Amino acid sequence: MKTQLLPATDESLALAARLFEEGQLVAFPTETVYGLGAHALDRKAVLGIFAAKGRPADNPLIVHIHDRSQLEGICEVNDLALRLMDAFWPGPLTIILPRKAAVPDEVTAKLDTVAVRMPSHPVAMALLKACNLPIAAPSANRSGKPSPTSAKHVFDDMDGRIPLIIDGGESDVGLESTVISLVGEKPCILRPGGVTKAMLEEVIGPVDLAGSILRPLEKGEKALSPGMMYKHYSPDGQVTLIEGEESAVVEALRRLYAHADSEGHRACVMCFTEHVEALADCHPHDIGPKGDPSEVAHRLFATLRDLDDEKMDVIFSEVVPPEGVGLAVMNRLGRAAAFRTVNAEEIIRI
C-alpha cells in the first residue's frame, strides 16, 4: 500500500472523508497527538486500526465527534458529562460513559462503556465535519511506541500500512487527552492529561485518581482506558527514571551515563534545561524547564522519538513532581520506563 502524506487542504480533507466512508484508515492531527481514525460504527474498519498498529484487542479506543448530537447513537449522557462538555469541549478531555448497542465491541474492548471526545484542533474538526461520522482514533503510532506529535512521526510508523496521513503541523499539547470515567460512584481520572484534576474539580466537585496512573496494571486488572498498559509510549532503548534531590539527581545522571558509556552503550540523559550545561558530557536531551511541566509534556514524545532515531539503547531521565500536568508527564514516563526507577542518593553512595 502506498501512503500519501498530504497537507491539510479542502481537497485532502475531502479525500480523507471519502476514505472514512469507504471503511479505510486516515491519520490526522489533533491538539494532543496525531490520531489513526476509522468509522467508529464500522466493525471491519475498526479492526483495521488494530491491524495497522499491532494493538492488543483489550485496549479500548476513543470515539471523536464534532457535534454533541452525534452522541445520541453512541452513549448515555448524564448531567456531569454535560457540565464537563460545556467547560472543556472542544478540547483535550475524553469522557467515559455507558455505551449504546450500535458501538462495536472492538471499539470498547467489550466493556459496557465507551470513551468520547471532541477535539479542538481545527484540522481535526474540519475533517470530522467533512465526513460527519463518529471516528474511533487511538494515537497513530505502532503499538507501544511513543505517540506521534508530527506527521513525520506518523509516516515513520505507518508508511505502507494506511492510505493517507493529513499533515496539520506539530501537536500543541503533546500528550494524549485526560480520560475521566463517569460511570462509577464517583468521577475518576483513568489517564491524566492537559485537563488537570484541579480543573475538573472546579466544574464537577471531587474527582478520584485511578490507582493505576503511576503503577502497572495488576494481574487480571482490565484496561478501562487507552494508555493503561504496563509498558507503553516506549522508545527502543531502556529508560530509567532518576528520583531524588536536585543536585543528587544531576550527579547520579553523570555517574550512570559514564558507567553505561564505559560498557559500550549508546547512552544519553533526558534533563531539564537548567541542567544541560552541567550534563554536557552525557549526551543531554533538553526536555524543558524544570518548573514548566506543560513544556516538558509538549517535548516528551518528540524527544523519545529522537532517541530512537539516534539509536540510543540506554536512557536516564529526570522526573517532575506528579502534580497538575506533571502527573500526566509521570504517567507517560513511568510507562515508557516500564516503571524502572532508581533513587539518586543510592547511586551516589555506591
N, C-alpha and C positions, 0 to 999 in steps of 0.2 A: 504494500500500500504506500502511495506517495502522500506525504504530509505537507499540506500547504501552510505556510506561515504568512498571514496577511495583516496589514494594518487595519484598524477599525474604521471602516467606511460604510456608507449606506449599502454598497454592493456586497461587501464581505459579510455584513450582518444579515442581509437577505439570504446569502448563500448558507450561512450558519443556521438560520431559521428553517430553511428548506431541508438541511441535513437532519435537524432535530425531528422534523415532521416525518422524515423517511426512516426514523429509528436509528440514526447514526450518532456518533460522538463528536463533540466540539469542545475544545479547551478555550476558556475565556477569562478575562481579568475580573477580579473583584477587589474591593478595598482591602481585604485581608490577605489572601493569596490567590493564585490562579486556580480555577475550578475545572474539572473534567465532567462535562454535562451530558445528560441523555434525558429523553422524555420520561418523567418520573412514573407515569402510569402505563408505560410500555415495558412489560417484563423482559422481553428479549433485548430491548435497547439497554435496560439497566444491567443485565448480565454482561453486556459488552464492556461496561465500566470495570467490573471485577476482572475480566479477562485482560484488558489493556493495562491495568495497574498491577495485576498479580495480587489483588487484595483479598484477604480472607472473607468468606461469606458471612461470618458472625460479626462483622464490623458495619454498623448501620450508616446510612447516608443522610445528607441534609437536602431537603427539597427547597428550591429557590423559587420565589414568586415575585411579581411586580405589582400586584394589586391584592388587597385583602379578600376580595370576592372570590379569589381562587382557592381560598382555604375551605370553602363550603364543601368541596368534594374530597378534602384531604384529611381534616381533623376536626375535633370538637374544641371550640374556642370558649374560654371562660373569662371572667372579669379581670383576673390578674393578668392574663395574656393580653387583653385589650389595653390595659394600663401600660404594660411594657412596650407594646407596639406603638402606642401614642408617644412614648418617651424616646424610643431608640430605633424605630424603623422609619425609613430605611437606614440600615447601619449594621455593625458587626455583632449582632445578637441573634442567636439561634434559640428557639423556644421548643421544648418537647411537650407534646400534647397527645391525648388519646387519638389514635388513628381511625380512619374510616375504611370500609371494606375495599374501596377502589384502589387503595395503595398496595402495590405488590409486596409480598413478604421479603423479596430481595432488597427492597429499599430500607426496610425496618429491621432486618436480621431476625425476622419472625417475632419481634416484640409487639406488644399491644399499643405501642406509642410510635409517633413519627416526629422527626425534627424538621422545623420550618424556619426560614428566614427570608428577609427582603434586603438584598444588598444595596449599598448606596453608590457603588461605582457607576458612573454614567454609561460606560460601555455595557456593563452587565445589565443595567436597567433597560437600555435601548434594545439589547438582544432579547431579553425576556418579553418585552412588549412586542417585538417583531414576530416572535413565534407564538406568543400568547399561550404558552404551555407551562405547566409546572416542571421544573428541571431539577432532577437529582444530580448533585455535583459534589463529590469529595475533592480534595486537593489534586491537582493534575500532575502528580509525580508517581514514579514506581513505588509500590507499597513499601513503607518503612523508611524511605529516603526523606531527606529534608524537603519540606514543602516548597513549591516554586513561587518566587515573587517577581519573576520576569518571564516574558515569552521565551527567551533563550533557555531558561531552566526547563520549561515545559518541552521544548524541542529536544533538548539533550536526553530527556527521559522517554518521550513519546514519538520520536521520529519513526515512521513506518508502522505505528500502532493505531493512529487515528487519522482521519482525513483532513482536519482543519484546526489551526490554532489562531485565535484572534489576538493580535498584539495591542494592548492598551497601556503600555508603559509599565513602570515599576508599581507594585502594590504599595499603598500608603501605610497601612498598619504593619504588615509584615508577619503577623501571627494570625492563625485562624480565629474565627469568631468565638465569643463566650457562648457556652451552652448551658442553659438553665432548664431544669425539669420542673414542670408544674403539675405533675400527676401524683405526687406523694402527699403526705400530711403537711409538709412544709416545702416551699420552694427550695431547690437545691442546685448549686452550680456543679456541673459534672466536668466541665472543661473551662478554665479561666481564659480570659482574653482581654481585649481593649475596653470592654464594658465591665467595670470592676464591681466587686461585692458592694462597696460603699455606694456606688452609683445606683445599683439595683435597689438597695435598701431604702434609698431616698424616695423611691417610687412605690414599692410594694411592702415595705417593712422587712422584718427579719428574714434572712436567707441563709441556709446552711451551705457548707462546703463539703463535697464528697470526700471521703477519706482516701480515695484512690488518686487524688490530684497529685500528691507528692510521694506516691509509692506505687509499686506494681500491683496489678490485679491479683487477688488471691486465687488459689486453685478453685475452679468451679464458678468464680465470680464473672458475671456477664458484662460485656462492654455495652453500657447503656447509651453511650455517646461515641462519636468518632474521636480518635486521638487518645484512647484509653489503653491501648496495647502496651505490653511490658517494655519492648524496645521499639521506638518509633522516632521519626524525624532524624534518622541516624546517618552520619557520613560513613564512608567505608572504614575510616580509621577508628581506633579505640579512644573514646572520650572519657576522661576522668575529671571530676569536679573537685576543686580545692576550696575548703571552707576554713574560716578562722579569722584572726585579727589581721588587719590590712598589711602591715609590714611583714608579718609571718607568712602570709599568702604569697607575697612577692618573692620572698626568699625561698619558699618551698617550690614555687614555679621555676625559679632559676635552677635549683638543685635537681628537680625532676627532669627538666629539659636536658641538663648536662648528662645525667645518667642515661636517659633514653638515647641521646645523640652518641654517647660513647659506645653504646651497644649496636650502633649501626642503623637505628630507626630514622625515618623521616619524621622528625618531631617538630612541634610548634606549641605556642601558647595562645590562648584567646584571653585578652586582658582589656581592662579599662583604658581609656585614652590617657589618663593620668599616669599609667604605669608602663606605657610603651617605651619610653626612653630608658627606664630602669631595666627593662627586659629586652633591650635592643639586640642582645646576642642570642636570644632564644626564639628567633623567627616569630615575632609577635604579630598577632592579628587584632586590630583595634575593633572592639565591639561597642564602643561608645563611652560617654562619660559615666562615671560610677553613680552619679546622682540623677541619672536620666533613664529610668528603665524603659520608657517608651522608645527611646532611640536604640537601646540595646535590642528591644523586640524587633524594631524595624530592620536592624542589621543581621539578626541572628541566623536566619536560614540562608541568606546570601553568603554569609561567612562560612557556614558549614559546607556549602556547595563549592566555594573557592578552595577549601581544604581538600575536597575530592579532586578538583582539577589539578592541584599541586601534589597529589598522590601522598598526602600525609597519612601515616599509619599510627601515630601516637599523638594525642591532642590533650593538653591540660588547660582547664578553663577556670577563670574566676566565676564567682556566683554573685547574685544580687539578693537582697532581703526579699523573702516571699510575701510581699505586701503590695496591694494595688496591682498595677501592671506587672510588677516584679513577680507576683505569684504565677502569672502566665508564662513569663520567661523561665522560671524554675521548673514549671510543669514540662515545658518542651526540652530544656536542658537535661532534666532528670531522665526523661525517656531516651534522649539522644545518647546518654551515657549508660543506659540500662541501669541507672541508679548507682553507678560506681562512684563513690565519694570518699575522699580522704581528708583528714584533719591536718592543717598546715603545721601546727605545733608538733605533731607526732613526727612529721618528716624532718623538721629541723633538729629534733632530739636524736635522730638516728646517727 
